[in-house]
Structures are given as structure tokens and as C-alpha cells.
Amino acid sequence: MAAVTEMTDRKLVILKAIIRNYLETGEPVGSRTLSKYTELNLSSATIRNEMADLEDLGYIFQPHTSAGRIPSDKGYRLYVDMLMEEKEQEITELRNTMLEKTDKVDKILQQAAKVLAANTNYATMVSAPVNSRNTLKFIQLSQVDEEQIVAVIVMGGNVIKNKIIDVGETLSSETLLKLNMLLNTTLNGMSIEEINLGLIARLKEQAGIHSQVISDVLDAVAEIIHVDDDMEIYTSGATNIFKYPELSDKQSAQEIISAFEEKQQLADLVTETLASEDNHGIQVYIGDEAPVKTMKDCSVVTATYELGEGMKGTIGIIGPKRMDYEHVMKTLKTLQNELDAIYYKDPKE
């Protein structure tokens, strides 16, 4: 990026505009065309002077007399380097923000489960938010070494996943840029269900000799989106079950304790709750209605909270059928509203 030192901000903006226009039209770009770019806000004369300087510096050239300018290899190189640096910075900033936010949310959810159990005297659970929409926001491919690339995959809710992919060859910056543009232009906002065989075939055809890279990246995307085994669930108050004679004298009490320890059945309860059509209201399961069979002698009350962009989690209270439903639902509603509000608060608060 040392070459940038010989460039003013205005020259960089004009060079980017020339390259983007040329990539779109394939035609030499003149000063009149660039003067129509509202973000430049420069006269044709000023643009002509800057273009003359860019030509002297070797970033653009005139293919023939009276034509506009097109980027040189040196111009493409500077553009690609700047673009990759910008994207890497965006990913780094996004990752740091999400790590801070995730750490904060985890602590809040742990505390929420404890407060809920203390407030109700029942067993409680709060699941960490998961991406219910499973859509793609951004993919960045970067070279790791001569035969590997890393795919940074950003999903709805700004969930970031990394995947190392063996490619067996060294891919140039230009090739990675083209593959990044191809993937993001085509897949942005799509769910895994929408990425069908026809779409994959078109992507591979456009990728040409690098079609296998596209195939490997899509496999990585599918693998990452479908991974849900690491669902985090915070629990508290499981031993409160023993406070109620109708539960403490039965085998179901031990089964409930086991469910809270192993958490797989709680994960099934979360999945069932999030899959419900009306998954943002409060749901009450009484006895055999409970999605978890080991809780057939209990009542289970759940609510879904949302942290924005499809990130949803479940709050659950498990107690005897004679639980204080009015108090439980009021408490759940209050916590649900507080968790919903987290996404909209200033992260520094």
C-alpha cells in the first residue's frame, strides 16, 4: 500500500470511480461521465486535471486518441489491494464488536436464569440466541498459504464463522477478488434452502477453472449453517423441583434434573419453541402437551426473545401443574421485553 502515499484522497476516489465504471460498462471512461457521479461533486475540468495526473502516475491510460481512460495493471493492483484491506478491516471490526457483544449477552443470560429461578421458585432455562433465518450476509475468501484459503462467513445477526478450505493451488489476489464478488453478488441475503442445484451450476460456470473452489466454499457454508450442536443453554433452580411433593416423590424429578444436566432435551424444547408459528408470544404446555416427555408431570411456560436480524432465543420455566401462572407469565413477559431491548441499546451502556 506504499503507492497510496503518492495519491491524494481525491485521486483515489476518481480512480475507484473509473475502475468501477469500466468494470460495469467495458468502455473507456471520460471526465463528463465521472462528473455525473454525485459523490464526486467535481467539475469536468477538475476531473480532467486529476485524470491527467493519474495517467502520469501510471494508474490509467488512454487506449486511443480522443477516448476516455481505462485502468492499467498498476491501477487494478492498487484498487484490489485497497478493496481487500477495506474488507479485512470491516471483518476485523465486526468480529471484535460481536465478541464484545456476545460476552456481554452471555453474562446477561446467565444472570437472567438465576434471577428468574429466584423470583419464581421453579426451574428455569434461557437459551443463547441462534440465527433462526440462516441467511448469508457476506463471504470473504483470503489466502492462508500456498494450498489453503480461509472463508469468513457472516450470517444474519452478524454471526461470524471461519472455515479453512484446501484448494491445492495458490490463488492470486485478483482471482480471490473475483470469486468474492461473484459469491457476494449472487448469495447475499439468501438462505441455504434457496441455494439450489441450478444456482450452484451457474456459479461454477461463471467461476470457470476455479469452479471447484466455489463448490468447496458452498459445502463449507452448508456445513456451518446446519451446525446447531453447540447451542448454549443457561439453567438455574433445577433443585427447586424437590420443593413440590407431587414431583419430588416421583421418578420424573430425577429425570428433570438429568434433563437440566445433559441439556439435549432442553435444546429440543428450544427448537420446538422457535419452530412454532407464533414464536414470539408466551406458550404454556401442561402435562402431556410438553415437547419434552420427561416433563409430562409438569407445566412448561416458554417465551421467545429476539436480539434483532433473526437472532432468537427461548426463556423457559418448568414447575408443577399448580404453578402460579399469572406470576410466571408476568415475569416472563418482563424478561422477554428486557432481552428484546438489548439489541437496540448502545453497546457501551
C-alpha positions as CSV (number, residue, x, y, z in Angstrom):
1,M,0.0,0.0,0.0
2,A,3.1,2.3,-0.2
3,A,1.8,3.5,-3.6
4,V,-1.1,5.3,-1.8
5,T,1.3,7.8,-0.4
6,E,1.7,9.5,-3.8
7,M,-2.1,9.8,-4.1
8,T,-4.5,12.3,-2.7
9,D,-7.9,11.3,-1.4
10,R,-9.5,12.9,-4.4
11,K,-7.3,11.0,-6.8
12,L,-8.2,7.7,-5.1
13,V,-11.9,8.5,-5.3
14,I,-11.6,9.3,-9.0
15,L,-9.5,6.1,-9.7
16,K,-12.1,4.0,-7.9
17,A,-14.9,5.6,-9.9
18,I,-13.0,5.0,-13.2
19,I,-12.4,1.3,-12.4
20,R,-16.0,0.7,-11.2
21,N,-17.4,2.4,-14.3
22,Y,-15.1,0.4,-16.6
23,L,-15.9,-2.9,-14.8
24,E,-19.6,-2.2,-15.4
25,T,-19.6,-0.9,-19.0
26,G,-16.3,-2.2,-20.5
27,E,-16.0,1.3,-22.2
28,P,-13.2,3.9,-21.7
29,V,-14.3,6.4,-19.1
30,G,-14.3,10.2,-19.7
31,S,-14.4,13.2,-17.4
32,R,-18.0,14.0,-18.4
33,T,-19.1,10.6,-17.3
34,L,-17.4,10.9,-14.0
35,S,-18.8,14.4,-13.4
36,K,-22.2,12.8,-13.2
37,Y,-21.2,10.8,-10.1
38,T,-23.0,12.8,-7.4
39,E,-20.5,11.7,-4.7
40,L,-17.6,13.3,-6.6
41,N,-19.2,16.8,-6.8
42,L,-16.3,18.0,-9.0
43,S,-16.3,19.9,-12.3
44,S,-15.2,18.2,-15.6
45,A,-12.2,20.4,-15.7
46,T,-11.0,19.4,-12.2
47,I,-11.6,15.7,-13.1
48,R,-9.6,16.1,-16.3
49,N,-6.7,17.5,-14.4
50,E,-6.8,14.7,-11.8
51,M,-7.1,12.1,-14.6
52,A,-4.0,13.6,-16.3
53,D,-2.1,13.2,-13.0
54,L,-3.3,9.6,-12.7
55,E,-2.2,8.9,-16.2
56,D,1.3,10.4,-15.5
57,L,1.5,8.1,-12.4
58,G,0.7,5.1,-14.5
59,Y,-2.7,4.1,-12.9
60,I,-4.8,4.7,-16.0
61,F,-4.1,5.1,-19.7
62,Q,-5.8,6.2,-22.9
63,P,-6.3,3.3,-25.3
64,H,-6.5,5.7,-28.3
65,T,-6.8,9.4,-29.2
66,S,-10.0,11.1,-28.1
67,A,-11.0,8.2,-26.0
68,G,-11.6,8.1,-22.2
69,R,-9.3,6.3,-19.9
70,I,-9.1,2.7,-18.7
71,P,-7.3,1.2,-15.7
72,S,-3.8,-0.1,-16.1
73,D,-2.4,-3.2,-14.3
74,K,-0.9,-0.8,-11.7
75,G,-4.4,0.8,-11.2
76,Y,-6.1,-2.6,-10.8
77,R,-3.4,-3.7,-8.3
78,L,-4.0,-0.6,-6.2
79,Y,-7.7,-1.0,-6.4
80,V,-7.6,-4.7,-5.4
81,D,-5.2,-4.0,-2.5
82,M,-7.4,-1.2,-1.2
83,L,-10.5,-3.3,-1.5
84,M,-9.0,-6.3,0.3
85,E,-7.7,-4.0,3.1
86,E,-11.1,-2.4,3.5
87,K,-12.9,-5.8,3.7
88,E,-10.4,-7.2,6.1
89,Q,-10.8,-4.2,8.3
90,E,-14.6,-4.5,8.2
91,I,-14.4,-8.2,9.2
92,T,-12.0,-7.4,12.0
93,E,-14.1,-4.6,13.4
94,L,-17.3,-6.7,13.0
95,R,-15.6,-9.7,14.8
96,N,-14.4,-7.5,17.6
97,T,-17.8,-5.9,18.1
98,M,-19.5,-9.3,18.1
99,L,-17.1,-10.8,20.6
100,E,-17.7,-7.9,23.0
101,K,-21.5,-8.2,22.4
102,T,-21.5,-12.0,22.8
103,D,-19.6,-11.8,26.0
104,K,-22.0,-9.2,27.4
105,V,-25.1,-11.2,26.3
106,D,-23.7,-14.4,27.8
107,K,-23.3,-12.8,31.2
108,I,-26.8,-11.2,31.0
109,L,-28.4,-14.6,30.1
110,Q,-26.6,-16.4,32.9
111,Q,-27.8,-13.8,35.4
112,A,-31.3,-13.9,33.9
113,A,-31.7,-17.6,34.5
114,K,-30.6,-17.1,38.2
115,V,-33.0,-14.2,38.8
116,L,-35.9,-16.0,37.1
117,A,-35.4,-19.1,39.3
118,A,-35.1,-16.9,42.5
119,N,-38.2,-14.9,41.5
120,T,-40.4,-17.9,40.7
121,N,-39.0,-20.8,42.8
122,Y,-39.2,-23.0,39.7
123,A,-36.6,-24.5,37.4
124,T,-35.5,-22.1,34.7
125,M,-33.6,-22.0,31.4
126,V,-32.5,-19.4,28.9
127,S,-31.0,-20.3,25.6
128,A,-28.4,-18.2,23.9
129,P,-29.7,-16.6,20.7
130,V,-29.4,-18.6,17.5
131,N,-29.8,-17.5,13.9
132,S,-33.4,-18.5,13.0
133,R,-33.2,-17.2,9.4
134,N,-29.9,-18.8,8.4
135,T,-29.2,-16.2,5.7
136,L,-25.9,-15.2,4.2
137,K,-24.7,-11.6,4.6
138,F,-21.1,-11.7,3.4
139,I,-18.4,-14.1,2.4
140,Q,-14.7,-13.2,2.3
141,L,-12.1,-15.6,0.9
142,S,-8.4,-15.0,1.8
143,Q,-5.2,-16.9,1.1
144,V,-3.8,-18.7,4.2
145,D,-0.8,-20.4,2.5
146,E,0.0,-21.9,-0.9
147,E,-2.7,-24.6,-0.8
148,Q,-5.3,-23.2,1.7
149,I,-7.8,-20.4,1.9
150,V,-9.9,-19.3,4.8
151,A,-13.6,-18.5,4.2
152,V,-15.0,-15.9,6.6
153,I,-18.8,-16.4,6.5
154,V,-21.1,-13.7,8.0
155,M,-24.7,-14.8,8.5
156,G,-27.8,-13.0,9.6
157,G,-27.5,-11.5,13.0
158,N,-23.8,-10.9,12.2
159,V,-22.8,-14.4,13.3
160,I,-19.3,-15.0,12.1
161,K,-17.8,-18.4,11.2
162,N,-14.4,-19.3,9.8
163,K,-13.6,-22.4,7.7
164,I,-10.2,-23.4,6.3
165,I,-10.5,-24.9,2.8
166,D,-7.9,-26.9,0.9
167,V,-7.6,-25.7,-2.7
168,G,-4.4,-27.3,-3.7
169,E,-3.1,-24.1,-5.5
170,T,-2.1,-20.5,-4.9
171,L,-4.9,-18.1,-5.9
172,S,-3.9,-14.6,-6.9
173,S,-5.5,-11.6,-5.2
174,E,-7.3,-10.8,-8.4
175,T,-8.8,-14.3,-8.5
176,L,-9.9,-14.1,-4.9
177,L,-11.4,-10.7,-5.5
178,K,-13.4,-12.0,-8.5
179,L,-14.6,-15.1,-6.5
180,N,-15.6,-12.8,-3.6
181,M,-17.5,-10.5,-5.9
182,L,-19.2,-13.5,-7.6
183,L,-20.2,-15.1,-4.3
184,N,-21.4,-12.0,-2.6
185,T,-23.3,-10.6,-5.6
186,T,-25.2,-13.9,-6.0
187,L,-25.7,-15.2,-2.5
188,N,-26.2,-12.0,-0.3
189,G,-29.4,-12.4,1.7
190,M,-30.1,-16.0,0.6
191,S,-30.9,-18.9,2.9
192,I,-29.3,-22.3,2.4
193,E,-32.6,-23.6,1.1
194,E,-32.5,-21.1,-1.7
195,I,-29.1,-22.2,-2.9
196,N,-30.3,-24.9,-5.3
197,L,-28.5,-27.0,-7.9
198,G,-29.3,-24.6,-10.8
199,L,-27.8,-21.7,-8.9
200,I,-24.7,-23.7,-7.9
201,A,-24.2,-24.8,-11.6
202,R,-24.4,-21.1,-12.7
203,L,-21.9,-20.1,-10.1
204,K,-19.4,-22.9,-11.0
205,E,-19.8,-22.0,-14.7
206,Q,-19.0,-18.3,-14.0
207,A,-16.0,-19.3,-11.9
208,G,-14.5,-21.2,-14.8
209,I,-11.4,-23.1,-13.9
210,H,-12.0,-22.3,-10.2
211,S,-15.4,-24.0,-10.1
212,Q,-14.1,-26.5,-7.5
213,V,-13.3,-23.6,-5.1
214,I,-16.9,-22.4,-5.4
215,S,-18.1,-25.9,-4.7
216,D,-15.9,-26.2,-1.6
217,V,-17.0,-22.8,-0.3
218,L,-20.7,-23.7,-0.7
219,D,-20.1,-27.0,1.1
220,A,-18.5,-25.0,3.9
221,V,-21.5,-22.6,4.0
222,A,-23.9,-25.6,4.2
223,E,-21.9,-27.2,7.0
224,I,-21.7,-24.0,9.1
225,I,-25.4,-23.1,8.7
226,H,-26.6,-26.5,9.7
227,V,-24.3,-26.8,12.8
228,D,-26.6,-26.4,15.9
229,D,-25.0,-28.9,18.3
230,D,-23.3,-26.0,20.2
231,M,-26.5,-24.4,21.4
232,E,-25.7,-22.7,24.7
233,I,-28.4,-23.0,27.4
234,Y,-28.2,-21.4,30.8
235,T,-30.1,-23.1,33.6
236,S,-30.9,-22.4,37.3
237,G,-33.1,-23.7,40.0
238,A,-33.4,-27.3,38.9
239,T,-33.4,-28.4,42.6
240,N,-36.5,-26.2,43.2
241,I,-38.4,-29.2,41.7
242,F,-37.9,-31.0,45.1
243,K,-39.9,-28.3,46.9
244,Y,-43.1,-29.7,45.4
245,P,-44.4,-33.0,46.9
246,E,-46.2,-34.0,43.7
247,L,-42.9,-34.0,41.9
248,S,-40.3,-34.8,44.5
249,D,-41.8,-38.3,45.2
250,K,-41.7,-39.3,41.6
251,Q,-39.1,-40.6,39.2
252,S,-39.8,-37.7,37.0
253,A,-38.0,-35.4,39.4
254,Q,-34.7,-37.2,38.7
255,E,-35.5,-37.2,35.0
256,I,-36.0,-33.5,35.1
257,I,-32.7,-33.0,36.9
258,S,-31.0,-35.1,34.3
259,A,-32.6,-33.1,31.5
260,F,-31.1,-29.9,33.0
261,E,-27.7,-31.5,33.4
262,E,-27.5,-33.1,29.9
263,K,-29.4,-30.2,28.2
264,Q,-30.1,-32.1,25.0
265,Q,-33.8,-32.3,25.8
266,L,-33.8,-28.6,26.7
267,A,-32.3,-28.0,23.2
268,D,-35.2,-30.0,21.7
269,L,-37.6,-27.7,23.7
270,V,-35.9,-24.6,22.3
271,T,-36.0,-26.0,18.8
272,E,-39.7,-26.8,19.2
273,T,-40.5,-23.3,20.6
274,L,-38.6,-21.4,17.9
275,A,-40.3,-23.5,15.2
276,S,-43.8,-22.6,16.4
277,E,-45.7,-20.3,14.1
278,D,-46.5,-17.9,16.9
279,N,-43.0,-18.0,18.3
280,H,-42.9,-14.6,19.9
281,G,-45.7,-15.0,22.4
282,I,-45.9,-16.9,25.6
283,Q,-46.6,-20.6,25.3
284,V,-47.9,-22.8,28.1
285,Y,-47.5,-26.6,27.9
286,I,-49.4,-28.5,30.6
287,G,-48.6,-32.2,31.3
288,D,-48.5,-34.3,28.2
289,E,-48.5,-31.2,26.0
290,A,-44.9,-30.6,26.9
291,P,-42.5,-31.2,23.9
292,V,-40.1,-32.9,26.4
293,K,-41.5,-36.3,27.6
294,T,-39.6,-36.2,30.9
295,M,-41.7,-33.2,31.9
296,K,-45.1,-34.8,31.4
297,D,-45.9,-34.3,35.1
298,C,-45.0,-30.6,34.9
299,S,-46.1,-27.4,33.3
300,V,-43.7,-25.7,31.0
301,V,-44.0,-22.0,30.1
302,T,-41.8,-20.5,27.4
303,A,-41.3,-17.2,25.6
304,T,-39.1,-16.2,22.7
305,Y,-36.9,-13.1,22.8
306,E,-35.2,-11.5,19.7
307,L,-31.9,-9.7,19.5
308,G,-32.5,-8.4,16.0
309,E,-31.7,-9.7,12.5
310,G,-33.3,-13.1,13.1
311,M,-31.3,-13.9,16.3
312,K,-33.8,-15.6,18.7
313,G,-33.7,-17.5,21.9
314,T,-36.0,-19.1,24.4
315,I,-36.8,-18.5,28.0
316,G,-38.4,-21.4,29.9
317,I,-39.9,-22.0,33.3
318,I,-40.6,-25.6,34.5
319,G,-42.7,-26.2,37.6
320,P,-45.7,-28.2,38.9
321,K,-49.0,-28.0,37.2
322,R,-50.3,-25.9,40.1
323,M,-47.7,-23.2,39.4
324,D,-48.7,-19.5,39.8
325,Y,-49.3,-19.0,36.1
326,E,-50.2,-15.3,36.4
327,H,-46.9,-14.5,38.2
328,V,-44.9,-16.7,35.8
329,M,-46.3,-15.2,32.7
330,K,-45.9,-11.6,34.0
331,T,-42.3,-12.4,35.0
332,L,-41.6,-14.0,31.6
333,K,-43.1,-11.0,29.7
334,T,-40.9,-8.6,31.7
335,L,-37.7,-10.5,31.0
336,Q,-38.7,-11.0,27.4
337,N,-39.1,-7.3,26.9
338,E,-35.8,-6.6,28.6
339,L,-33.9,-9.0,26.4
340,D,-35.6,-7.7,23.3
341,A,-34.4,-4.2,24.2
342,I,-30.7,-5.3,24.5
343,Y,-30.3,-5.2,20.7
344,Y,-31.4,-1.6,20.5
345,K,-29.4,-0.2,23.3
346,D,-26.0,1.5,23.0
347,P,-23.5,-1.4,23.4
348,K,-21.4,0.8,25.7
349,E,-24.3,1.1,28.2
